[in-house]
């Protein structure tokens, strides 16, 4: 966890850091400093995606200093904050030392004490004051922390103070934003080769519907006549797992389709449905790399065909 300790002025005060910890005089800051040299929003200490702490001066009037060097406003310090670094906000009365520089975490901090700290871990239930004497329990559900006592569960909020069995605890709750979505990576996840296909064929054998399943999401293709082509190709792949190739004229005869040109229209409509469903490479699902033949590109173990 990250923590800073005051060394100037009222030395000894220890603050545990949130992932984005704003320092200043304003009431909505995480660390409120009363000195008149301090700007309303003076600086921000941040946990970065690279897994380290950094600090940013928020265009304060009197500056932010790390180990005696003034930071450039709105430019994160070069390198990372480390245990032992000294941070000064404006003047020597507001000098703080980096006590710990580990990743932020959620805690229950007994009021007025540095120890013991009660770490809150997702998936684990904390009993207070102990496992042998349970007056209350703290746990996480759907991303939110709850305090349960006397048969009632109430949500915990950041920096809330609660009393259990005569002891007051402050809830130091760390919130995480999900990482910015890499659209390129998401497109890779949506490649046809990464999908599994479930086809359901109508009882009249003239139309079909499909579910395209990816590791993180599913897409539904509503029942249409041209999707029967996908069902036919999937069945052929299941019957011939090592190849799955079917000659175009044979497809026209079996479906039936009047001509290879009409078959091309069906292929196009299938691919458009896949494109509209969000698949990154819809053309690759129906493979034409062998002249005069078609096949479904998925291996047999990724295909299921059912009938109504």
N, C-alpha and C positions, 0 to 999 in steps of 0.2 A: 504494500500500500504506500501511497505518497503522504508525507507529513512534513510540515514546517514548524519550527520552534522560534519564538521571539527571543532575540538576544539583546535588542536595544529597548530602552524604556522599561516596561513591565516584563522583564525576562522570565522565561519559564513557560509561557503559554504555548500550548501545542495544538496545531490545527491539522486535521486529516483532510486530504484534498479530494474534491470531486473531479470528474473527468475534465470539466471546464470550470475552473475556480476563479471567479472575478473578485478582484481586490479594489476597494475604493471607499468613498464616504457615503455613497447612496445606500438607501435602506435595502435595496434588492440585491446588493453584492453578497457574495458568499463569505468574504472576510471584510468586515466593516472596520475601517480605521478612522478615528475621529480627528486626527491632526489636520490643521488648516492648510498644510502644505500638500495634502493628499487631494487628488482630483476625484470627482464623483465616481467615475469609472477609470481607475488608474492603470491597472494591468490585469492580465489574465494568465494564469498558469494552466497549461493544457497537457493532457495525455494524448500523444500522437498515434496515428496508425502504425508508425514504425516501432512502437513499443517503448517510448521514452517520454520524459517530461520536458517541456520547453516553456518559455515565458515570453509574453508579448506585451510591450508597452502600448497602452491604448491612447496614444497622443496626449499623455499627461503633461501638465504645465512644468512640473519640477523633475520629471524623469524617473526611470527605473534603472537600477544598477545591479549587475551581477559580478561579484568579486571585484568591485570597484570600477567596472567599466559600464558606461552609460549605453543603454540599448537604443537603437534607431527606432523611432516610433513606427508602429504597425509592421515591423519586420521582426520575425521570430529570431531569437538569439542563435548564433551559429553553434552547432553541436547540441548537447543535451544537458539538462540539469542533473547533477550527481549529488549523492550524499556528501555533505560538508560544504557545498557551495553556499555563498552568502549573498542574499538578495536584499537590497535596500530600496524602499519606496520613498522617494523624495529626499529624506534626510535620515540622520543616524538614529532618530527616535523610532523609526520604523525599519529596523534591521532584523532580518529573519534568516535562519539557517535551514538548509534542506536536511531534515533528519533522516528521512527514508525516501527512496526513489523507486520503489517497486510499483507494480501495476495497481491501479485503484481497485478497491473492493468495498463491499457493503459490511457495515459493522454496527453493533450496539455498543455504545461507549458509556460506561457508568459515569454519572455526573460527578465532576470534581476529581476524577481519578484518571491516571494514565493506564492502569492495569486493574483487573484483567479486561481484555477486549474480547468481545463475543463476535466471531466471524459468521457472516450469513452466507451460506452456500446454496445455490439453486439445487433443488432436489433433496435437501436435507432439512430436518426439523430441529430447531433449537429449543431446548427446554429451559425455562427459567424458574427458579434460580439454578436448578440442576436436574439431572435425570432422575435422581432419587426423590426430589421434592419439586414437583411440577406445579407451579402456580400459573404459568402461562406458556404458550408455545408460539414460536415465530416461524413462518414458512412462506414460500413463494408459490403463487398460483397464477398461471396465465400472465407471467411477467410482473405481477404486483406482489408486494410483501404484505402479509397479514399478521396481526397479533390476535391470538385466540385465548380467551380466558372466560371462565364461567359460562362456557357453552356458546359464546358469541365471538365471531371473527370480525375484526374491524381493520380496514386498510391502514397501513403505516405510510406516512408521507415523509419526505426528505426533511431532516433535522427536527422531526417531532420528538418531544420528550414524553416518555411514558413511565409510569411507576408500577413496579411489580414487587410484591412482598417487601415493601418499605424501601426499595432502591429505585432511584430514577435513572433512566437510560435515555441517551439521545440516539436517534436512528440516523446513522450516517449511511444513506442509501445512494449507491452509485447507479446512475442510469446510463445505458449505452445506446447510442444511435446505431442502427444497422449500417454496415459499410456502404458507400456509394456503389450503386449497381453498375457493374461493368457490362454494358450492352453487348459488347463483342463476346464476352464469356457466356451471356445468356443465349445469344444466337447459337453458339457452339452446343449448348445444352439442348437446343431445339432442332438440331440437325436430325434428319430422318433416320440416319443410321443409329442414333441414340434412342430411338423410340421403340415401343412395342405396339402392335396393332391388334385390335379386337374388332372383328367384323361380324355383324349380325345380318343374316340374309332373310328377306321376306319369304313367307311360305309359298308365294307364287313364283319365286326364283326370277323376279324381274327387277328388284331394287334391293338396296342394302343401306345400312347405317354403320358408322365406324367410330371407335374411340382410339385416339392416338395418345399414348401415354408416355410421358417423360418422367425423369426422376423427381421433378419438383412440381409438375402440373400436367393436367390432362386436357385434351381438346376433343370436342364432339362434332362429328360431321353428320348432319341430319340425313334422314333417309331420302335417297334419290336414285333414279334409274341408272345414271352413269356410274354410280359407286358399285354397281354389280360387277363392273370390270375389275375393281380392286379385289372383290371377293373371289372372282374366278382366278385371278393371278395368285392370290394367297393360297387358294386350294391347290393350285399346280405346284407351288413352292413346297407345300406340306407333303405332297405326293412324291416330289423329286427334290429332296432337301439339298443335294449337292449341286444342283443347277437351277432348276426352276424356269428355264427358258421355254417359251412357247412360240411357235411360228405364227406370224401375223395372220396368214390365211386360215390357219387352224382356229385361231381365236374368232375370226369373222364367221366361220362355219358353226362353231359351237355356241356362240352367244344367243342368237345369230345377229350379225351386223352386216349391212348390205355391201360394204366395201372397206378397204384399208383407209380410205379418206374419212369415212364415217367413224372408223375406229380412232383415228387421230383426233377427231372432235371429242370423243369420250375421254381420251387420255388428257386432253387439254382441260376439260371440265373437272376431272379429278384433281389435276394439279392446281387449278384455281381454288378449289375447295380447300386444299391443303395450305395454299398460300394465305388465304383469308383466315385460316385457323391459327396462323402465326408460325408455321414451320419454316425454318430458315432456308432450306433447300428443297422445295417441293418437287422440282423436276427430277431429283435423283431417286425418289421413291419408286418411280416406274422407270426401269432401266432399259435403254435402247442401245447399249454399247455393242451389241451383236446385231449386225445388219439383218433386217427382216424378222427379228424376234423381239419379244417383250418378256420382262419378268419383274417381279417385285424384288426390290433390292434387299429386303430384310431376310435374315436367316430364319429358318423354320422355327427355331425356339423362341422367336419374338412375335409369332403370329398365332392368333386364335380365330377360328371361323365357327360360328354357330348359326343355327337356323331357327326361325320362329316355329 
